[in-house]
Amino acid sequence: MIGSKQENTYKWTRVVVLAALLATCGTVSVWAQDHIDDGTAELFAVLPAGSPGPEGITVGRDGNVYVTTFGFTNNSAVSAPGHLIVFRPDGQLVRDVVVAGSSSHLVGLGFNPATGDLIVLDFPNKAALKVDPVTGSSSIFMTATGNAFLNGLTFDREGNLYVSDSVQGIIWKTGPQGGPGVPWVSDPLLISTGFPPFGANGLGFNNSGKALFVANTGNSAIVKIPVTNGAPGAPAVFINGALTADGLTIDRHDNIWIASNQGDEVIGISPSGRAIARLGRFQGVTDEGLPRGLLFPSSLSFSLDGRILYVTNLALDVRLLGLGEAVDSPWAAQVKSYTVSKFRVRIPSPENDE
């Protein structure tokens, strides 16, 4: 229906005023053009046929993209062991490796910057595994105790490993050569009081190493832990409202990028806590069972040059975990092939924060 002449005049006036405001605010105009309008998820790779959903992701020194499988298809869990799948930067499959001695439920992974070792988390076994990325042979690198649910990992400059425990609200730590995990931080802010019942998840240090940021998935919050000479301070909520914050990574300008698994988007947060980007959206599932856009994004990692952001689409029906139905559960139940998405991003420098 076409409105009246007066209504149309009002609408055009609003457009002109908005254009004028953007023209006088260069930072806002550039940011909107470079990051919001271009924030479309592109298909990077499709996992090999029969693979369960991808959870963890990292980029190696070779520029290749390394992905772990979580052990669930659209309707059931799969049997052990888990897989490590490697792609070239152009999305071509390099290899699909069986991780020896693991469960089928592999989550976070990363290369130790000090030693080059690839560490993979196996949450049912409460262990971090040292994995050969070519052969898949593995050995125990770290173990946790209690009702541990190891989920995300990161390293400091010295190569110490830090692992989030989504159930006990603990950040576990071990040295560059591994060994039993020691609670580095334990705090109620790292425990979920919402849905889903997973607290501490993705985590990463800022570039100075003076703060560790941790996603609390069930609370849709990012927690900041100050660090002084390697010792943690008191955790505090940095921002709220990051819907089901899952994986987390930090760019060279200390912007924080968060995978919102129930929001089906990636949220960008500046060092001051200001929202600077919302990238991607869910665009349905094809007749062949392939998700389009983002569906339950779980982890993310930048390319070596920082220009590409890779994101795993876990596409998990949480009912398979014994949880209540989520907004994307019916869609996840339709997925037959699993994907990794990518974004082409232009990262803002700190002077654009305000």
C-alpha positions in Angstrom: 0.0 0.0 0.0 1.3 3.4 -1.0 1.1 6.0 1.8 -0.1 9.6 1.5 2.1 12.3 0.1 2.7 13.7 3.6 3.8 10.3 4.9 6.2 9.8 2.0 7.6 13.3 2.5 8.3 12.5 6.1 10.1 9.2 5.2 12.3 11.0 2.7 13.1 13.7 5.2 14.3 11.1 7.7 16.5 9.5 5.1 18.0 12.9 4.2 18.7 13.8 7.8 20.3 10.4 8.5 22.5 10.8 5.4 23.6 14.2 6.6 24.4 12.9 10.0 26.6 10.1 8.6 28.3 12.6 6.3 29.4 14.7 9.3 30.5 11.7 11.4 33.2 10.1 9.3 34.0 7.3 11.8 30.4 6.1 12.0 30.0 6.3 8.2 33.2 4.3 7.5 32.5 1.7 10.2 28.9 1.1 9.0 30.1 0.8 5.4 33.1 -1.4 6.1 31.7 -3.7 8.7 27.9 -3.7 9.0 26.8 -3.7 5.4 29.6 -6.1 4.3 29.1 -8.4 7.3 27.8 -11.3 5.2 29.0 -14.9 6.1 30.6 -16.6 3.2 30.9 -20.4 2.9 34.5 -21.4 3.6 34.4 -25.2 3.6 32.1 -28.1 3.9 33.2 -30.9 6.2 33.7 -34.4 4.7 30.6 -36.4 4.2 29.4 -38.1 7.4 31.3 -35.7 9.7 29.6 -34.5 12.8 29.4 -30.8 13.6 32.5 -28.7 14.0 33.2 -27.1 17.3 36.8 -25.8 17.8 38.8 -23.9 15.2 42.3 -22.4 15.0 44.8 -21.2 12.3 48.3 -22.7 12.3 51.6 -21.1 11.4 51.2 -22.7 8.0 48.0 -20.6 7.5 45.9 -23.8 7.4 42.6 -23.9 9.3 42.3 -26.7 11.9 38.8 -27.9 13.1 37.7 -30.4 15.7 34.4 -32.3 15.5 32.0 -32.3 18.4 30.5 -35.8 18.0 26.8 -35.0 17.2 25.0 -35.3 13.9 21.5 -33.9 13.4 19.9 -36.7 15.3 22.4 -38.6 17.4 25.9 -38.8 19.0 28.6 -40.6 17.0 31.1 -43.1 18.3 34.7 -42.3 19.3 37.2 -41.2 18.3 37.0 -37.5 17.4 38.4 -36.0 14.2 40.8 -33.2 13.4 40.0 -31.8 10.0 42.5 -29.5 8.2 41.7 -27.0 5.3 43.9 -24.8 3.2 43.2 -21.1 3.2 41.3 -21.5 0.0 38.9 -24.0 1.7 40.3 -27.1 0.1 40.5 -30.2 2.3 44.1 -31.1 3.3 43.3 -34.1 5.5 40.8 -35.7 7.9 42.7 -37.1 10.9 41.4 -39.5 13.6 42.6 -38.3 17.0 43.9 -41.5 18.6 42.6 -42.3 22.1 40.1 -39.5 22.2 36.3 -39.4 22.7 34.1 -38.2 19.9 33.5 -34.9 21.7 36.4 -32.6 20.9 36.1 -28.9 21.6 38.7 -26.1 21.8 42.1 -26.3 20.2 45.2 -24.2 19.6 48.9 -24.2 18.8 51.2 -23.3 21.7 53.0 -20.1 20.7 56.1 -21.1 22.7 56.4 -24.8 21.7 54.4 -25.1 18.5 52.4 -28.1 20.1 48.8 -28.6 19.0 46.6 -28.9 22.1 43.0 -30.3 21.8 40.4 -30.5 24.5 38.5 -33.7 25.1 35.8 -32.8 27.5 34.3 -36.2 28.4 37.8 -37.4 29.4 38.5 -34.1 31.3 41.8 -33.8 29.4 43.8 -31.6 27.1 45.6 -33.7 24.5 48.8 -33.0 22.7 48.0 -34.1 19.1 50.2 -34.7 16.1 48.3 -32.7 13.4 49.5 -35.0 10.6 49.2 -38.5 12.1 46.6 -37.9 14.8 48.6 -39.6 17.5 48.0 -38.1 20.9 49.1 -38.0 24.5 47.7 -36.5 27.7 48.9 -32.9 28.2 46.7 -31.8 31.1 44.0 -33.3 33.2 41.3 -31.6 35.4 39.5 -33.0 38.4 35.9 -32.9 39.8 32.9 -32.5 37.5 35.1 -30.7 34.9 33.7 -29.7 31.5 36.7 -28.4 29.6 35.6 -26.2 26.7 37.9 -23.4 25.6 41.7 -22.7 25.8 44.3 -20.1 25.3 48.0 -19.5 26.0 50.0 -16.7 27.5 53.3 -15.5 25.9 55.3 -18.0 28.0 53.3 -20.9 26.6 51.3 -21.6 29.8 47.9 -23.2 29.0 44.6 -21.8 30.3 41.5 -23.9 30.0 37.9 -22.9 30.8 35.7 -25.3 32.8 32.1 -24.6 31.8 30.5 -26.4 34.8 32.7 -25.8 37.8 33.5 -22.1 36.9 37.2 -22.7 36.9 40.1 -21.5 34.7 42.7 -24.3 34.8 46.3 -23.7 34.2 49.4 -25.8 33.4 52.9 -25.0 32.1 54.3 -25.2 28.6 55.2 -28.8 29.0 51.9 -29.8 30.5 51.1 -31.6 33.7 48.1 -31.7 36.1 45.8 -28.7 35.8 45.8 -26.3 38.7 42.8 -23.9 39.4 44.1 -20.5 38.4 40.7 -18.8 39.0 37.5 -20.1 40.5 34.6 -17.7 40.7 30.7 -17.7 40.6 30.8 -15.3 37.6 32.2 -18.2 35.6 29.2 -20.4 36.3 26.0 -20.3 34.3 22.7 -19.3 36.0 20.8 -19.3 32.7 20.4 -21.3 29.5 22.3 -23.3 28.4 23.9 -24.5 31.7 27.4 -23.8 30.4 29.4 -21.0 32.0 33.1 -20.3 31.2 33.7 -21.0 27.5 35.8 -19.1 25.0 38.7 -17.1 26.4 41.6 -15.0 25.4 44.2 -12.5 26.7 44.4 -8.9 25.5 47.6 -8.0 23.6 49.4 -6.7 26.7 48.5 -9.9 28.7 47.1 -7.7 31.5 43.6 -9.0 31.2 41.9 -12.3 30.4 38.4 -12.2 28.9 36.1 -15.2 29.3 32.7 -15.8 27.7 29.9 -17.0 30.1 27.6 -18.7 27.7 24.5 -19.2 29.9 24.7 -15.7 31.3 25.3 -14.1 27.9 28.2 -12.1 29.5 31.9 -11.5 29.0 33.9 -11.6 32.2 37.2 -9.7 32.6 40.0 -11.0 34.9 42.8 -8.5 35.5 46.3 -10.0 35.5 49.4 -8.7 37.3 52.7 -10.4 36.9 50.9 -13.6 35.9 48.6 -13.6 38.9 44.8 -13.1 38.5 42.8 -10.4 40.1 39.1 -10.4 41.0 36.8 -11.3 38.0 34.2 -8.8 37.1 31.5 -8.6 34.4 32.9 -6.6 31.4 29.7 -6.6 29.3 26.2 -8.2 29.4 23.9 -8.9 26.5 26.2 -11.0 24.3 23.6 -13.6 23.6 24.9 -17.1 24.5 28.5 -16.0 24.0 30.4 -19.1 23.0 33.8 -18.9 21.3 35.9 -15.7 21.7 39.0 -14.3 20.0 40.8 -10.9 20.3 42.4 -9.1 17.3 45.6 -7.0 17.2 43.7 -3.9 18.3 42.2 -5.6 21.4 38.7 -5.8 19.9 36.9 -8.8 21.1 35.0 -11.0 18.6 32.3 -13.3 20.1 30.4 -16.2 18.5 26.7 -15.9 19.6 25.5 -19.5 19.2 21.8 -18.7 19.7 22.0 -15.4 18.0 23.5 -16.9 14.9 25.9 -14.0 14.6 29.4 -12.7 15.5 29.5 -9.7 17.8 32.4 -7.3 17.8 33.2 -5.4 21.0 35.8 -2.6 21.3 38.4 -2.5 24.1 36.1 -0.2 26.1 33.1 -2.6 25.8 31.3 -0.8 23.0 29.4 -2.9 20.4 31.1 -2.2 17.0 29.8 -5.0 14.7 27.2 -7.7 14.3 28.2 -10.0 11.5 26.4 -12.7 9.7 22.9 -14.1 10.0 21.1 -17.4 9.5 19.7 -17.9 6.0 18.0 -21.2 6.3 18.9 -24.8 5.4 19.0 -26.0 1.8 17.0 -29.0 0.6 20.3 -31.0 0.7 20.6 -30.2 4.4 23.4 -27.6 4.1 23.1 -24.5 6.5 23.3 -21.1 4.8 25.0 -18.3 6.8 25.6 -18.9 10.5 23.8 -21.7 12.5 24.9 -22.1 16.1 28.4 -20.6 15.5 30.6 -21.9 18.3 34.3 -20.9 17.7 36.2 -18.4 15.6 39.8 -17.6 14.6 41.6 -15.0 12.4 43.8 -15.8 9.5 47.5 -15.0 9.9 47.1 -11.6 8.2 43.9 -10.7 10.3 41.8 -10.1 7.2 39.6 -13.3 7.4 37.6 -14.4 10.4 36.8 -18.2 10.3 33.7 -19.5 12.2 32.5 -23.0 12.9 28.8 -23.7 12.4 28.2 -26.3 15.1 24.5 -26.5 14.1 23.8 -28.4 17.3 20.3 -29.4 18.3 20.7 -29.0 22.1 17.9 -31.5 22.7 20.5 -34.1 22.0 22.3 -33.0 25.2 19.1 -33.5 27.2 18.3 -29.8 27.2 15.1 -28.0 26.3 14.3 -26.9 22.8 16.2 -23.8 21.6 15.1 -21.4 18.9 17.3 -23.0 16.3 16.7 -26.7 17.3 14.3 -27.5 14.5 16.7 -26.0 12.0 19.7 -27.9 13.4 17.7 -31.1 13.1 17.5 -30.6 9.4 21.3 -30.3 8.8 23.0 -33.2 7.0 26.3 -31.6 6.1 28.3 -29.2 8.3 30.2 -26.1 7.4 32.8 -23.5 8.3 32.0 -19.9 7.4 34.3 -16.9 6.9 34.1 -13.1 7.0 36.2 -10.6 5.3 36.8 -7.9 7.9 38.5 -4.6 8.3 39.6 -4.2 11.9 39.2 -0.8 13.4 42.1 0.8 15.2 41.8 2.1 18.8 41.3 5.7 17.7 37.9 4.7 16.1 36.6 3.3 19.5 34.7 6.4 20.3 
